[in-house]
Amino acid sequence: MIVALLNQKGGVGKTTLALHLAGQWASEGKRVTVIDADPQGSALDWSEQRAREGLPRLFGVVGLARDTLHREAPELARDVDHIVIDGPPRVAGLMRSALLAADLVLIPVQPSPLDGWASAEMLSLLGEARIYRPELAARFILNRCAARTVIARETAAALAEHDPPVLAATIGQRIGFAEAAQSGRLANELVHAPNAAAEIAALAAAVAGIVP
């Protein structure tokens, strides 16, 4: 399965979710490769920080920030169980290539009406990709949210009226994710981040149920 985390809006947590999804699947014995398709290279930076910390390698991270991704990702997928693409913001050519490569697109949004409006261009690109890939699955995922806040409920309700639908599994605003990013770790490697780790496990299970 090739899963792409995409949103033209930056700062919505694509890299954090991509790395944690990959780490969860790796912990379940799956062979996983993360493709860093963002010219900023944040996933590659995380991998290098992990190596500097002397931590064991959990999965491969390769940089492919080019619009031939739709040809190269399927080649990489032959040797692993899952490919996770950490997509770029605001690079339409790369975004289109990632959409054509993916089996499933996850669109992270934060609980804000502004994030919903910013997703309009992303959905336009998704519609274009489905002309060539009508089977392409997609879901919104609410990230960095407090489940009990009114705005989170309102955002989820607004997204529920759209295609693609929103995943039931949501990810909270948790300091464990920030600590993990800085240290080259994942939430399930931090003793004080059990809630973050549990949310990622639930997300991975939900995603695995969409595309066999």
C-alpha positions as CSV (number, residue, x, y, z in Angstrom):
1,M,0.0,0.0,0.0
2,I,1.2,3.5,-0.9
3,V,-0.2,6.2,1.5
4,A,0.5,9.8,0.7
5,L,0.0,12.6,3.3
6,L,-0.8,15.7,1.3
7,N,-2.1,19.2,1.8
8,Q,-1.1,22.3,0.1
9,K,-1.3,24.1,3.4
10,G,2.0,23.9,5.3
11,G,2.2,23.3,9.1
12,V,-0.6,20.8,9.3
13,G,1.6,17.9,10.6
14,K,2.2,15.8,7.5
15,T,5.7,14.8,8.4
16,T,4.8,13.9,12.0
17,L,2.0,11.7,10.9
18,A,4.0,10.1,8.0
19,L,6.8,9.1,10.4
20,H,4.6,7.9,13.1
21,L,2.4,5.8,10.7
22,A,5.6,4.3,9.3
23,G,6.9,3.6,12.8
24,Q,3.7,2.0,13.9
25,W,3.6,-0.4,11.0
26,A,7.3,-1.2,11.5
27,S,6.6,-2.1,15.1
28,E,4.0,-4.5,13.8
29,G,6.6,-6.3,11.7
30,K,5.9,-4.6,8.4
31,R,8.6,-3.5,6.0
32,V,8.1,0.3,5.5
33,T,9.8,3.0,3.5
34,V,9.1,6.7,3.9
35,I,9.5,8.9,0.8
36,D,10.4,12.5,1.7
37,A,8.8,14.3,-1.2
38,D,9.1,17.7,0.5
39,P,12.0,19.9,-0.7
40,Q,12.5,21.0,2.9
41,G,13.5,17.4,3.8
42,S,12.1,17.3,7.3
43,A,11.7,13.5,7.3
44,L,15.3,13.1,6.2
45,D,16.4,15.5,9.0
46,W,14.5,13.3,11.5
47,S,16.2,10.2,10.2
48,E,19.6,11.8,10.4
49,Q,18.9,13.0,14.0
50,R,17.9,9.5,14.9
51,A,21.2,8.2,13.5
52,R,23.2,10.8,15.5
53,E,21.4,9.7,18.7
54,G,22.5,6.1,18.0
55,L,19.0,4.8,17.8
56,P,18.1,1.7,15.8
57,R,16.8,2.1,12.2
58,L,13.1,1.3,12.1
59,F,12.4,2.0,8.4
60,G,14.1,3.5,5.4
61,V,13.7,7.2,4.5
62,V,14.5,8.3,1.0
63,G,14.4,11.7,-0.6
64,L,12.3,11.9,-3.8
65,A,11.2,15.5,-4.1
66,R,10.6,15.3,-7.9
67,D,7.7,15.0,-10.2
68,T,8.7,11.5,-11.4
69,L,7.4,10.1,-8.0
70,H,4.5,8.3,-9.6
71,R,7.0,6.2,-11.6
72,E,9.6,5.7,-8.8
73,A,7.3,5.0,-5.8
74,P,5.7,1.8,-7.3
75,E,9.2,0.5,-7.9
76,L,10.2,1.0,-4.3
77,A,6.9,-0.5,-3.2
78,R,7.9,-3.9,-4.7
79,D,10.3,-4.5,-1.8
80,V,8.2,-3.4,1.1
81,D,4.8,-3.8,2.6
82,H,4.0,0.0,2.9
83,I,5.2,3.2,1.3
84,V,4.4,6.4,3.2
85,I,4.8,9.6,1.2
86,D,5.5,12.8,3.1
87,G,4.2,15.3,0.6
88,P,5.2,18.9,-0.2
89,P,3.2,22.0,0.4
90,R,2.4,24.4,-2.5
91,V,4.2,22.4,-5.2
92,A,1.5,21.4,-7.7
93,G,3.7,19.2,-9.9
94,L,5.0,17.1,-7.0
95,M,1.5,16.9,-5.5
96,R,0.1,15.6,-8.8
97,S,2.9,13.0,-9.0
98,A,2.2,11.9,-5.4
99,L,-1.5,11.6,-6.1
100,L,-0.9,9.4,-9.1
101,A,1.5,7.2,-7.1
102,A,-0.8,6.7,-4.1
103,D,-3.4,4.1,-3.2
104,L,-4.7,6.3,-0.4
105,V,-4.4,10.0,0.3
106,L,-4.6,11.3,3.8
107,I,-5.3,15.1,4.0
108,P,-4.3,16.4,7.5
109,V,-6.3,19.4,8.7
110,Q,-6.3,21.2,12.0
111,P,-9.6,22.0,13.7
112,S,-10.1,25.4,12.1
113,P,-12.5,26.7,9.4
114,L,-9.4,28.2,7.7
115,D,-7.9,24.7,7.2
116,G,-11.1,23.6,5.5
117,W,-11.0,26.4,3.1
118,A,-7.4,25.9,2.4
119,S,-8.1,22.3,1.4
120,A,-10.1,23.4,-1.7
121,E,-7.2,23.4,-4.1
122,M,-6.0,20.1,-2.7
123,L,-9.5,18.6,-3.4
124,S,-9.3,20.1,-7.0
125,L,-6.0,18.2,-7.5
126,L,-7.6,15.1,-6.1
127,G,-10.4,15.3,-8.5
128,E,-8.0,15.7,-11.4
129,A,-6.0,12.6,-10.2
130,R,-9.3,10.5,-10.0
131,I,-9.8,11.0,-13.8
132,Y,-6.8,8.7,-14.2
133,R,-7.1,6.8,-10.9
134,P,-10.8,6.5,-10.2
135,E,-10.0,3.9,-7.5
136,L,-7.9,6.4,-5.5
137,A,-9.1,6.5,-1.9
138,A,-8.9,9.6,0.2
139,R,-9.7,10.7,3.8
140,F,-9.4,13.9,5.8
141,I,-7.7,13.4,9.2
142,L,-8.2,15.8,12.1
143,N,-4.7,16.6,13.6
144,R,-3.6,18.6,16.6
145,C,-7.1,18.8,18.0
146,A,-8.6,18.7,21.4
147,A,-11.6,16.3,20.9
148,R,-13.8,18.1,23.4
149,T,-13.5,21.6,21.9
150,V,-16.4,23.1,20.0
151,I,-14.3,24.0,17.0
152,A,-13.0,20.5,16.6
153,R,-16.6,19.2,16.6
154,E,-17.6,21.9,14.1
155,T,-14.7,21.1,11.8
156,A,-15.5,17.4,11.9
157,A,-19.1,18.1,11.2
158,A,-18.3,20.3,8.2
159,L,-15.9,17.7,6.8
160,A,-18.5,15.0,7.2
161,E,-20.5,16.6,4.5
162,H,-17.7,16.4,2.0
163,D,-16.0,13.8,-0.2
164,P,-13.6,12.6,0.9
165,P,-14.9,11.8,4.4
166,V,-13.1,12.4,7.7
167,L,-11.5,9.5,9.6
168,A,-13.0,8.7,12.9
169,A,-9.5,8.4,14.4
170,T,-8.2,11.8,15.4
171,I,-4.8,13.0,16.6
172,G,-4.5,15.4,19.6
173,Q,-2.3,18.3,20.2
174,R,0.3,16.6,22.3
175,I,3.8,17.7,23.4
176,G,5.1,14.1,22.9
177,F,5.0,14.6,19.2
178,A,7.1,17.7,19.3
179,E,9.6,16.0,21.7
180,A,9.8,13.0,19.4
181,A,10.5,15.1,16.3
182,Q,13.4,17.0,18.0
183,S,15.1,13.8,19.2
184,G,14.7,11.5,16.2
185,R,12.2,9.4,18.1
186,L,8.6,8.3,17.9
187,A,5.9,8.8,20.5
188,N,5.9,5.1,21.3
189,E,9.6,5.4,22.3
190,L,8.8,8.0,25.0
191,V,7.7,6.7,28.3
192,H,5.5,9.8,29.1
193,A,3.6,9.8,25.7
194,P,1.2,6.8,26.0
195,N,-1.8,8.8,24.7
196,A,0.0,9.9,21.6
197,A,1.2,6.4,20.9
198,A,-2.3,5.0,21.3
199,E,-3.7,7.6,18.9
200,I,-1.2,6.6,16.3
201,A,-1.9,2.9,16.7
202,A,-5.6,3.7,16.2
203,L,-4.9,5.7,13.2
204,A,-2.7,3.0,11.6
205,A,-5.5,0.5,12.2
206,A,-8.1,2.8,10.6
207,V,-5.9,3.4,7.6
208,A,-5.2,-0.3,7.1
209,G,-8.9,-0.9,7.0
210,I,-9.5,1.4,4.0
211,V,-7.1,-0.2,1.5
212,P,-6.5,-3.9,1.9
